[in-house]
Amino acid sequence: MRIQRLLVGLLLAGAVALPASADALLDQAQKLIENEQTERAYQLLRQDYDQRAGNPDYDLLLGIAALDSGRPTRAVFAFERVLAVEPDNARARAELARAYFEMGENEAAKQEFTRVKDEAIPAPVGKSIDKFLSEIDARMAAARRRVDVFIEAAAGYDSNANSATDSSTIAIPAFGNLVFTLDNTGREQDSGFFSLAAGTRFSALLNDGENLRLFGSADIKERVTVDATDFRTRIANGRVGLRYNFGANAVHGSLLAQKYYVGGEQNRDLAGVNLQWLHNYGNTTQLSVYGRFLVHRFPNQRARNVNETSGGIGFVHLFKANGDPVVFGSVFGGQENELRDTRQDIGKTFVGVRLGAQYNLNRRMRLVGNLSYQYNRYGAQDPLFLEKRKDDFIFVRAGLEYDITPGWLVRPEIQYTHNASTLPINDFDRWQALVTIRNQF
């Protein structure tokens, strides 16, 4: 980052200087920027955003302050407003190129730097741009094959580690409402826990046009429940697929697999295929549509085996507002078809919705949260409770993410799960509080 700012210092000299101003606010902000007090400059300028946004001199200073205080997305919006009014503003275009560079938008950065270089600019400025372009070329070459690895550790408290009812007794209608006492494994158990996880993801371009990419990932997570020892879990995931980009669109298909263990024993195998189409509307909105087919296999309870078909539509939107708020959501539905006609109570249809948001408090810290709701309706009466199972499942998560250093993140969060079921044995609440530390390199 320091090297980049030194380089851009040459770029911003002479021919692309800051505008002269008789405006007290802009003069104060300009002095703060020149003294590298960019956070103070940004906060000062943000106070008049509603009144001044659209004024090129104001937007240029706001963009520079946003960029140098670690808000490149906000900077892009500001510089684009300048260029909409003054398309020949070399300073705004140079800063826009730098903003794209810091966001990792290599193609866009290269395009804007090249346009600035085509202008009549001093030789030192051209040399500075050449250094940026060389680094962009190196980035793009590295991006043809990329491998990322992460490690993660978490610890916390779980009020219901086995997702079970809090009732100690259950009446079974199939036995004339005879009351049975549940053992510990069938009742809610709270526990402290810790977990360890590691994984990798890779991608590689497969053609010179840079529109066809092979991608994949693999990870494993072990969760140890200190008190409820029977519910220690291990989950391993793998995925491989192809992505094809064309214009503002992308389609990708992938094969996925999962193994899930509870208490040291294999509980479920999952495998399937996922197809997805994505469309970008400008720099702020993405829409998607997906379809999925999965097979769920339970080696020790084969009556529970099902095939799942599902699909949904989703969106992601970045607001042009302070904190760069992002909202995302989807609606989905599908069906799990049982494999044994004698157990139609295993199969179900389901519909649901997911919503989430992120808000940047500053360059290192952000609030995150999401909410999901799913309605499940099963295909036949349960053989013990003599009624069809229906569930209203709710999951809520809220947390804070803090970037300790580049690559290191800490995330304290709270999670709440509630399943309201017509079958009392499947009705439960669950709270979790945990802190996660993650390193990606």
C-alpha positions in Angstrom: 0.0 0.0 0.0 2.8 2.5 0.9 4.6 1.8 -2.4 1.4 2.3 -4.3 0.8 5.7 -2.6 4.4 6.8 -3.4 3.9 5.8 -7.0 0.6 7.6 -7.3 2.3 10.7 -5.8 4.2 11.1 -9.0 1.0 10.5 -11.0 -0.8 13.3 -9.2 1.9 15.9 -9.5 1.8 18.8 -11.9 -0.7 18.2 -14.7 -3.3 16.6 -12.5 -3.2 18.9 -9.4 -6.0 19.5 -7.1 -8.5 22.2 -8.1 -8.1 25.7 -6.6 -11.0 26.6 -4.4 -12.4 29.6 -2.5 -14.7 27.3 -0.6 -13.8 27.1 3.1 -14.9 23.5 3.5 -13.1 22.3 0.5 -10.0 24.3 1.4 -10.0 22.7 4.9 -10.4 19.2 3.4 -7.7 19.8 0.9 -5.2 20.8 3.6 -6.1 17.7 5.6 -5.5 15.5 2.5 -2.2 17.2 1.8 -1.2 16.5 5.5 -2.3 12.8 5.1 -5.2 13.2 7.6 -7.5 11.5 5.1 -9.9 10.0 7.7 -10.6 13.5 9.1 -11.0 14.8 5.6 -13.5 12.1 4.7 -15.6 12.6 7.9 -15.6 16.4 7.3 -16.7 16.1 3.7 -19.4 13.4 4.5 -21.2 16.0 6.6 -22.3 17.9 3.4 -22.8 14.8 1.2 -26.6 15.3 0.6 -26.2 18.9 -0.4 -22.9 18.7 -2.4 -22.8 15.3 -4.1 -22.7 16.0 -7.8 -20.4 19.0 -7.5 -17.2 17.9 -9.3 -14.8 19.7 -6.9 -16.5 18.3 -3.9 -16.7 14.8 -5.3 -13.1 14.8 -6.3 -11.9 15.6 -2.8 -14.4 13.2 -1.3 -13.2 10.4 -3.6 -9.5 11.0 -2.7 -10.3 11.1 1.0 -12.4 7.9 0.7 -9.7 6.1 -1.2 -6.8 7.1 1.1 -8.8 6.2 4.2 -9.5 2.7 2.9 -12.9 3.1 1.2 -12.2 2.4 -2.5 -15.8 1.5 -3.3 -17.0 4.8 -2.0 -14.2 6.5 -4.0 -15.3 4.9 -7.2 -18.8 6.3 -6.9 -17.4 9.8 -6.2 -15.0 9.7 -9.2 -17.7 8.4 -11.5 -19.8 11.4 -10.6 -16.9 13.7 -11.5 -16.4 12.1 -14.8 -20.1 12.2 -15.7 -19.8 16.0 -15.5 -16.2 16.4 -16.6 -15.2 13.5 -18.8 -11.8 15.0 -19.5 -10.8 15.4 -15.8 -7.4 13.7 -15.8 -7.1 13.8 -12.0 -10.5 12.1 -11.5 -9.7 9.4 -14.1 -6.2 8.7 -12.5 -7.8 8.4 -9.1 -10.5 6.2 -10.4 -7.9 3.9 -11.9 -6.1 3.7 -8.5 -9.4 2.9 -6.8 -10.0 0.1 -9.2 -6.4 -1.1 -8.6 -6.9 -1.2 -4.8 -10.2 -3.1 -5.2 -8.4 -5.7 -7.4 -10.5 -4.8 -10.4 -7.6 -5.3 -12.7 -9.3 -5.0 -16.1 -11.0 -1.7 -15.1 -7.8 -0.3 -13.6 -5.8 -1.1 -16.7 -8.4 0.5 -18.9 -8.5 3.8 -16.9 -4.7 4.0 -16.5 -4.3 3.4 -20.3 -6.7 6.3 -21.0 -4.8 8.6 -18.7 -1.5 7.6 -20.3 -2.9 8.5 -23.8 -3.2 12.1 -22.6 -0.4 14.7 -22.9 1.1 14.0 -19.5 4.7 14.6 -18.1 7.2 11.8 -18.5 7.4 11.1 -14.7 3.6 10.6 -14.7 3.9 8.1 -17.6 6.6 6.1 -15.8 4.4 5.9 -12.7 1.5 4.6 -14.8 3.8 2.1 -16.4 4.7 0.7 -12.9 1.0 0.3 -12.2 0.3 -1.4 -15.5 3.2 -3.8 -14.9 1.9 -4.8 -11.5 -1.6 -5.2 -13.0 -0.2 -7.5 -15.7 1.6 -9.5 -13.0 -1.6 -9.8 -11.0 -3.6 -11.0 -14.1 -0.9 -13.5 -14.9 -1.0 -14.8 -11.3 -4.8 -14.9 -11.5 -4.7 -17.5 -14.2 -3.8 -20.0 -11.5 -4.6 -19.2 -7.9 -4.7 -21.2 -4.8 -5.9 -19.9 -1.4 -5.6 -21.7 1.9 -7.3 -20.9 5.2 -7.2 -22.1 8.8 -9.8 -21.3 11.4 -10.4 -21.8 15.1 -13.5 -21.1 17.2 -14.8 -21.5 20.7 -18.1 -20.8 22.4 -21.2 -22.0 24.2 -24.1 -23.9 22.7 -27.4 -24.1 24.6 -28.6 -27.1 22.7 -25.7 -29.0 21.1 -28.0 -31.9 19.9 -30.9 -29.8 18.6 -33.3 -31.7 20.8 -36.5 -30.9 22.7 -36.3 -29.5 26.2 -39.1 -31.9 27.3 -38.2 -34.9 29.5 -41.2 -36.9 28.6 -43.2 -37.5 25.3 -46.6 -39.0 24.8 -46.7 -41.4 21.8 -50.1 -41.6 20.1 -49.3 -44.8 18.3 -49.1 -46.5 21.8 -52.3 -45.0 23.1 -50.5 -41.8 24.3 -48.4 -43.7 26.6 -45.8 -41.4 28.1 -42.1 -42.2 27.6 -39.2 -40.7 29.4 -36.4 -39.5 27.0 -32.8 -40.4 27.8 -30.1 -37.8 27.7 -29.4 -38.1 23.9 -33.0 -37.3 23.2 -33.2 -34.2 25.4 -31.6 -30.8 25.1 -28.0 -30.7 26.2 -25.9 -27.5 26.6 -22.2 -27.5 26.2 -19.1 -25.4 25.7 -17.4 -26.2 22.4 -14.4 -25.5 20.3 -13.7 -26.2 16.6 -10.8 -26.3 14.1 -11.1 -26.0 10.4 -8.9 -25.8 7.4 -9.4 -25.7 3.6 -8.3 -24.6 0.2 -9.8 -23.2 -2.9 -8.3 -22.9 -6.4 -9.1 -21.5 -9.8 -7.4 -21.6 -13.2 -8.2 -20.0 -16.5 -8.5 -22.6 -19.3 -8.4 -20.3 -22.4 -6.7 -17.2 -23.7 -10.0 -15.3 -23.8 -10.0 -15.5 -20.0 -13.7 -16.4 -19.9 -13.6 -20.1 -19.0 -12.3 -21.0 -15.6 -11.9 -24.2 -13.6 -12.5 -23.8 -9.9 -12.8 -26.0 -6.8 -12.5 -26.1 -3.0 -12.1 -28.6 -0.2 -12.4 -28.1 3.6 -12.8 -30.0 6.8 -14.1 -28.9 10.2 -14.0 -30.7 13.6 -16.3 -29.5 16.3 -15.8 -30.8 19.8 -18.6 -30.4 22.4 -16.9 -30.5 25.8 -19.9 -31.7 27.8 -22.2 -33.3 25.2 -19.5 -35.6 24.0 -21.8 -37.8 22.0 -22.4 -34.9 19.6 -18.9 -34.2 18.5 -19.1 -33.6 14.7 -16.8 -33.6 11.7 -17.8 -32.3 8.3 -15.8 -32.6 5.0 -16.7 -30.8 1.8 -15.5 -30.8 -1.7 -16.5 -29.0 -4.9 -15.2 -28.7 -8.5 -16.7 -26.9 -11.4 -16.5 -24.7 -14.5 -17.4 -21.0 -14.9 -18.0 -19.3 -18.2 -18.2 -15.4 -18.4 -19.8 -13.6 -21.2 -20.5 -9.8 -21.0 -22.3 -9.0 -17.8 -23.3 -12.7 -17.4 -21.7 -15.8 -16.0 -22.9 -19.4 -15.8 -21.2 -22.1 -13.7 -21.8 -25.7 -12.9 -20.2 -27.7 -10.2 -20.1 -31.2 -8.6 -20.2 -31.3 -4.9 -19.8 -33.9 -2.1 -20.0 -33.9 1.7 -19.3 -36.4 4.5 -20.8 -35.8 7.9 -19.9 -37.6 11.1 -21.6 -37.4 14.6 -19.9 -39.0 17.7 -17.2 -40.5 15.5 -19.7 -42.4 13.3 -20.6 -41.7 9.7 -24.0 -40.1 9.7 -24.7 -38.8 6.2 -23.2 -38.7 2.7 -24.2 -36.1 0.2 -23.4 -35.7 -3.5 -24.9 -33.7 -6.3 -24.7 -31.1 -9.0 -25.4 -27.3 -8.9 -26.1 -25.0 -11.9 -26.2 -21.2 -11.6 -26.6 -18.2 -13.8 -25.5 -14.7 -12.7 -26.1 -11.3 -14.2 -24.4 -8.0 -13.1 -26.3 -4.7 -13.3 -23.5 -2.1 -13.2 -21.2 -2.1 -10.2 -23.8 -2.4 -7.6 -26.3 -5.2 -8.3 -26.1 -8.9 -9.1 -29.0 -11.3 -9.7 -28.7 -15.1 -9.8 -30.8 -18.1 -10.5 -29.8 -21.7 -9.5 -31.0 -25.3 -9.7 -29.6 -28.2 -7.7 -29.9 -32.0 -7.5 -28.6 -33.8 -4.4 -28.6 -37.3 -3.1 -28.7 -37.7 0.7 -27.6 -41.1 2.0 -27.6 -42.3 5.6 -25.4 -45.5 5.8 -26.8 -46.5 9.2 -30.5 -45.4 8.6 -31.2 -46.2 5.0 -34.9 -45.5 5.4 -34.0 -41.8 5.6 -32.3 -41.8 2.1 -33.8 -39.1 -0.1 -33.1 -37.4 -3.4 -33.4 -33.6 -3.4 -34.4 -31.3 -6.2 -34.3 -27.5 -5.5 -33.9 -24.1 -7.0 -34.1 -20.4 -6.2 -33.4 -16.8 -7.2 -31.2 -14.4 -5.4 -29.7 -10.9 -5.4 -26.8 -8.8 -4.0 -27.0 -5.0 -3.9 -24.4 -2.4 -2.8 -25.9 0.9 -1.7 -24.1 4.2 -2.5 -24.2 5.3 1.1 -21.9 5.8 4.0 -20.6 2.4 5.3 -21.0 0.8 1.9 -24.0 -1.3 3.1 -24.5 -4.5 1.2 -27.8 -6.5 1.3 -28.4 -9.9 -0.2 -31.3 -12.3 -0.2 -32.9 -15.3 -2.0 -36.1 -17.2 -2.2 -35.9 -21.0 -2.7 -37.9 -24.1 -2.8 -37.7 -27.8 -3.5 -38.6 -31.4 -2.7 -36.9 -34.3 -1.0 -38.2 -37.6 -2.4 -38.0 -40.7 -0.2 -36.7 -43.9 -1.8 -39.0 -46.3 0.0 -42.7 -46.1 -0.6 -43.4 -47.4 2.9 -41.8 -44.3 4.4 -43.5 -41.4 2.7 -43.2 -39.5 6.0 -39.5 -39.1 5.3 -40.0 -37.1 2.1 -40.9 -33.4 2.2 -41.5 -30.2 0.2 -40.0 -27.0 1.4 -39.9 -23.2 0.6 -37.9 -20.5 2.2 -36.2 -17.1 2.2 -32.8 -15.8 3.2 -31.8 -12.2 3.9 -28.5 -10.7 5.0 -26.6 -7.5 5.3 -23.1 -6.1 5.9 -22.2 -2.6 7.0 -18.7 -1.2 7.3 -18.0 0.7 10.5 -14.5 1.6 9.3 -11.8 0.2 7.1 -11.2 -2.8 9.4 -14.5 -3.4 11.1 -18.0 -4.4 9.8 -21.3 -5.6 11.1 -22.7 -8.7 9.5 -26.0 -10.6 9.9 -28.4 -12.9 8.2 -31.9 -14.4 8.7 -33.4 -17.4 7.1 -36.8 -19.0 7.3 -37.9 -22.4 5.9 -41.2 -24.1 5.9 -41.2 -27.9 5.6 -44.2 -30.1 4.9 -43.7 -33.9 5.0 -45.5 -36.4 2.8 -47.4 -38.6 5.2 -48.2 -39.2 8.8 -45.4 -40.0 11.2 -45.9 -43.7 12.3 -45.4 -42.8 16.0 -47.2 -39.5 16.3 -49.9 -40.2 13.7 -49.9 -36.8 12.1 -48.0 -35.1 9.2 -44.9 -33.3 10.3 -44.7 -29.6 9.5 -41.9 -27.3 10.6 -41.3 -23.6 10.7 -37.5 -23.3 10.9 -35.9 -19.9 11.7 -32.1 -19.1 11.9 -30.7 -15.7 12.9 -27.1 -14.7 13.1 -25.5 -11.4 14.0 -21.8 -10.6 14.4 -18.9 -8.2 14.1 -15.9 -8.9 11.8 -12.5 -7.2 12.5 -9.5 -7.4 10.3 -6.6 -7.7 12.8 -3.9 -7.6 10.1 -4.1 -8.5 6.4 -5.3 -12.1 6.2 -6.2 -12.4 9.9 -9.9 -11.9 11.0 -11.7 -12.2 14.3 -15.5 -12.6 14.4 -17.6 -12.6 17.6 -21.2 -13.6 16.9 -24.5 -14.8 18.3 -26.7 -17.4 16.6 -30.3 -18.4 17.3 -32.2 -21.4 15.9 -35.9 -22.2 16.4 -37.8 -25.1 14.9 -41.6 -25.0 15.6 -42.8 -28.5 14.7 -46.1 -30.3 14.8 -44.1 -33.3 16.3 -43.0 -32.4 19.8 -39.8 -34.4 19.6 -38.6 -32.1 16.7 -39.6 -28.8 18.4 -36.6 -27.0 19.8 -34.7 -23.7 20.4 -31.0 -23.2 20.3 -28.6 -20.3 21.2 -24.9 -20.2 20.3 -22.3 -17.6 21.2 -18.8 -17.9 19.7 -15.7 -16.2 18.7 -13.9 -17.3 15.5 -10.3 -16.5 14.4 -9.5 -17.1 10.7 -6.4 -16.7 8.6 -6.4 -16.8 4.8 -3.1 -16.9 2.9 
